[in-house]
Amino acid sequence: MQLNLNSTDPRWGEAVAAGVVLKSESTLTKEEIIEYCRHKLSGYKTPKYVVFRTSLPTTSAGKLLKRSLKDEYQNISQEMEKI
C-alpha cells in the first residue's frame, strides 16, 4: 500500500513523499519504487522521498488519517538531508 503526500521542499516549495507499507514477503527498495513511479507517472507526480512504515494510521471505520500523515511528513526533506 502506498500513500502520496506533499511535503515542503527547500528548492521546489513542495515535493511528493510516499509512505509505503510493504507486504511481509516484499523486499523493494526506495530506488526501485521511485524508478517504477518514474516510468508510470509524470515527473511532478513521482515521489522524491519514500518512507517505509509498518502500518498507516486509520480511523475506527478503517479510513486513512491523511491529516495525521501530512503533519508527520511536512518537513521530511529536512529530515532526509540529516541522514
Phi and psi in degrees as a GROMACS rama.xvg file:
@    title "Ramachandran Plot"
@    xaxis  label "Phi"
@    yaxis  label "Psi"
@TYPE xy
-135.035  142.35  GLN-2
-129.842  124.036  LEU-3
-95.4306  135.036  ASN-4
-132.76  152.58  LEU-5
-88.981  135.273  ASN-6
-125.697  152.571  SER-7
-70.676  144.087  THR-8
-136.107  132.851  ASP-9
-64.4544  -29.8323  PRO-10
-88.184  -46.4954  ARG-11
-102.425  -8.95413  TRP-12
92.5195  -51.4341  GLY-13
-138.261  148.825  GLU-14
-142.236  152.443  ALA-15
-82.8543  130.88  VAL-16
-118.432  140.552  ALA-17
-115.878  124.981  ALA-18
-96.2952  119.736  GLY-19
-120.224  132.415  VAL-20
-110.255  113.683  VAL-21
-85.5555  149.34  LEU-22
-68.4612  155.928  LYS-23
-59.5228  -32.3165  SER-24
-90.5798  -2.44937  GLU-25
-83.3161  145.489  SER-26
-131.501  39.7722  THR-27
-69.4356  150.438  LEU-28
-108.868  166.916  THR-29
-59.4721  -42.2901  LYS-30
-62.6665  -40.7549  GLU-31
-65.1676  -39.6651  GLU-32
-66.7269  -45.4038  ILE-33
-63.4968  -42.7348  ILE-34
-63.3583  -42.3508  GLU-35
-61.129  -46.2025  TYR-36
-64.7111  -35.4206  CYS-37
-60.8452  -34.7411  ARG-38
-80.5809  -26.7757  HIS-39
-99.6116  -22.3345  LYS-40
-121.042  163.815  LEU-41
-66.273  157.26  SER-42
-56.7436  -40.5969  GLY-43
-74.344  -13.8264  TYR-44
-94.9735  -12.4033  LYS-45
-72.0377  131.597  THR-46
-64.0591  138.343  PRO-47
-93.8315  -23.0609  LYS-48
-130.966  140.024  TYR-49
-127.729  129.536  VAL-50
-124.244  125.546  VAL-51
-87.5454  135.592  PHE-52
-128.021  158.44  ARG-53
-84.3945  -27.3345  THR-54
-159.817  165.081  SER-55
-109.319  141.681  LEU-56
-68.0324  135.48  PRO-57
-131.704  161.284  THR-58
-81.0902  176.242  THR-59
-65.6541  -21.0831  SER-60
-86.8173  -2.53693  ALA-61
90.7329  6.58367  GLY-62
-85.8313  149.992  LYS-63
-68.6994  141.604  LEU-64
-91.3762  79.3354  LEU-65
-62.7953  -38.143  LYS-66
-60.8826  -41.1518  ARG-67
-61.7545  -43.8681  SER-68
-68.8046  -39.444  LEU-69
-61.6447  -42.1721  LYS-70
-64.4985  -39.955  ASP-71
-66.2439  -38.1902  GLU-72
-100.047  10.8225  TYR-73
-55.7115  -40.9947  GLN-74
-115.005  36.5203  ASN-75
-65.2537  -30.8926  ILE-76
-62.9253  -38.1465  SER-77
-69.7748  -36.8759  GLN-78
-68.5441  -38.6988  GLU-79
-68.7794  -30.5346  MET-80
-67.5629  -27.4683  GLU-81
-72.5096  -24.9845  LYS-82
